[in-house]
Amino acid sequence: MAIAITAKMVAELRAKTDAPMMECKKALTEAEGDFDKAEELLRVKLGSKAGKAASRITAEGVVALAREGDVAALVEVNCETDFVTKNDSFLAFVNAIAEGIVKNNPADVEAIGAMPLSLDGFGPTVEEVRKGLIGKIGENMSVRRFKRFEGSTAAYLHGTRIGVVVEFAGDEAAAKDVAMHVAAMKPVALSSADVPAELVAKERSVAAAKAAEDATVAVAAGKPVQSAEIVAKRIEGGVQKYLKEVSLNNQTFVKNDKQTVEQMLKEKATTVKSFTLYVVGEGIEKKVDDFAAEVAAQVAAAKAA
């Protein structure tokens, strides 16, 4: 006689394994209600599930920082939904990776997968733990980027979504203030000269397009059109304004709007050599889900199970 699999049984197995509800129900059905066997079946299926999840977009995630002496590491690890960013196993995984980067100094993201790690019964490498957690949690996850630092650094984490590390010489408190400033104002470069050429070209193109639009409006209104020389100065003025807005040294310091970051640092006899800013999911194209369709699909799957 077949054992009836109740919602309570499914919930208990899910609480124990963190596996998706439908997977828990299937495992319990196959195991005829035996919890230990069902858990074992879920473990067996983890590998294939990791493969299926690998193609799904990971635009959420967390940033973590680890430090040991003068060595620090900043890492971003992505997942599919904000819900998983609060999962204890996922957070432990990310923090372990940050600590591993400090100790092992991996050459690139691929090398992180080979670092030693055992977590939640998975291992012995980061990659094996990653695959195991994908099956356990039911979402794809991936290490997106990292940077390892040696020397004097100050860091700031805004929750788990924004991380900043500043390499400096001088006053640590001033450097920490700069890290907080970077998190808030998100400069793209240390100085105007360091702003990437493609960003400058894009801003110049926008300014030129705006000048052309203004000229068209002036003609339509019967007003005189500005000379090419004046238009060129306007365009260059717009570019220079943009450079000041996005370069750290030229930005108005968030804790004192009467001085720039560069002026504050000079006052504190401190030099910022570089900064690294990670914002979770920045630049990743997120998938827009049809929530109603997703719920309908889950209901249909539940009926078919």
TAPEHU-V797812 format. One record per helix or strand. SS is the DSSP state (@ for helix, = for strand). FROM is the first residue (numbers start at 1). TO is the last residue. If there is no record, write none. Layout:
# TAPEHU-V797812
ss:SS from:FROM to:TO
ss:SS from:FROM to:TO
This chain:
# TAPEHU-V797812
ss:@ from:7 to:17
ss:@ from:21 to:30
ss:@ from:35 to:53
ss:= from:60 to:68
ss:= from:71 to:79
ss:@ from:82 to:86
ss:@ from:88 to:104
ss:@ from:109 to:112
ss:= from:116 to:116
ss:= from:119 to:119
ss:= from:122 to:122
ss:= from:125 to:125
ss:@ from:126 to:137
ss:= from:141 to:150
ss:= from:153 to:158
ss:= from:162 to:169
ss:@ from:172 to:185
ss:= from:189 to:189
ss:@ from:192 to:194
ss:@ from:197 to:220
ss:@ from:228 to:246
ss:= from:247 to:247
ss:@ from:248 to:250
ss:= from:252 to:252
ss:= from:260 to:260
ss:@ from:261 to:267
ss:= from:271 to:279
ss:@ from:291 to:304
